[in-house]
Amino acid sequence: MSGTMLIRAAVYRGPQTPPVIEQIELDAPAATEVLVRLAAVGLCRTDYHVMRGERRVAMQPMVLGHEASGIVEKIGTEVTGIAVGDHVILTFIPACGRCHWCRKGLHHLCAEGSRITLGPQLDGTFRRRDSTGNAVGAFCMIGAFAQYTVVDQASAVVIERDIPFDLAALVACGVPAGVGAARHRARVKPGESVLVLGVGGDGMNVIQGARLCGASPIIAADIVQAKLDRAQEFGATHGVKAEGEALTRAVLSLTDGVGVQHAFVCIDPPTTLLPAFRATAKGGNVVITALSSDAAGEIKIPPLELLVTQKAIMGAVYGFASPRLQIPELLALYRRGQLKLKELITRTYSLDDINRGYADLEAGHNIRGVIVF
């Protein structure tokens, strides 16, 4: 096919099997698509859930990776607002512009977002093939663990060219997910109390969002002391190394028995939601930002307890705000020195070291690891 190129990519071929670097074919962009040379990709836990078999995808082989930035090298004939040479951040939920939600500016709720685990492009076809000629899917319609990718213009946001690519990649997923959860979903007000349970990539950014909102106290909870120590740099006022009922007791002790007004569950909701719920004050909010395993069918909250405490439990994807609106806003905060980005990156890796990067994540060493090309 005209315009087909050979690229190196980390190809996922099944659960509990580490992705392997392979040479695959990548076709030229279709009419509404762009070819992007990847510059940086964050090692987000969402992809790791897929690798471990905890988050099902509809096909293998597939190129994972979604928290990415890069440079546009080719555009389709119907692309508007994006030019060759533009620096872009890729968004794991597209903004189709046509559905009920996009017409309201709620791009984080785009109807096409339900297709991000299927594998094909937005138009339902494929751009990648392996050495045997089989179609290769693209996770989140991005497939960023590769030298190049082809995405629909609905998944690309143009940014200013002076933003470092490694920092820009973080604003594709983890930063808006966390900062937005505090600012747009819980709508934390100055002086309100916050608990952040799990201070990895999402949680550290929830702390930043709570700080920007003027929250106090901001209680970070984790089982890794090094993360609690780092959380203070991002705005946490207290750190609690505990889980389960011990966590609930510790938070109640810090809040005179009242609990926090906002609790954010940023790791393993099936085991952490109930302790967070019980550490939340009457009438407060519990916000879930973390994925659960597909095998987790329910989370048990006693209905009477939910009724009499009048608490709200809610989810937040992309920080419950359009990435097309959030990304420029977050980059502006970074420019003004109000948002930490560089400090989120613990280590950088090459594409060949992707599995070592995820081993470091699993071991609790990283806030965020980033593959840099």
Secondary structure, DSSP 8 states (H G I E B T S, - for coil): -TT-EEEEEEEE-STTS--EEEEEEE----TTEEEEEEEEEE--HHHHHHHTTSS--S-SSEE---EEEEEEEEE-TT--S--TT-EEEE-SS---SSSHHHHTT-GGG-GGGGGTTT-S-TTS---EE-TTS-EEEEGGGT--SBSEEEEEGGGEEEE-TTS-HHHHHHTTTHHHHHHHIIIIIS---TT--EEEE--SHHHHHHHHHHHHHT-S-EEEE-S-HHHHHHHHHHT-SEEE---HHHHHHHHHHHTTTS-EEEEEE-S-HHHHHHHHHHTEEEEEEEEE-S---TT-------HHHHHHHT-EEEE-SGGGS-HHHHHHHHHHHHHTT-S--GGGEEEEE-GGGHHHHHHHHHTT--SEEEEE-
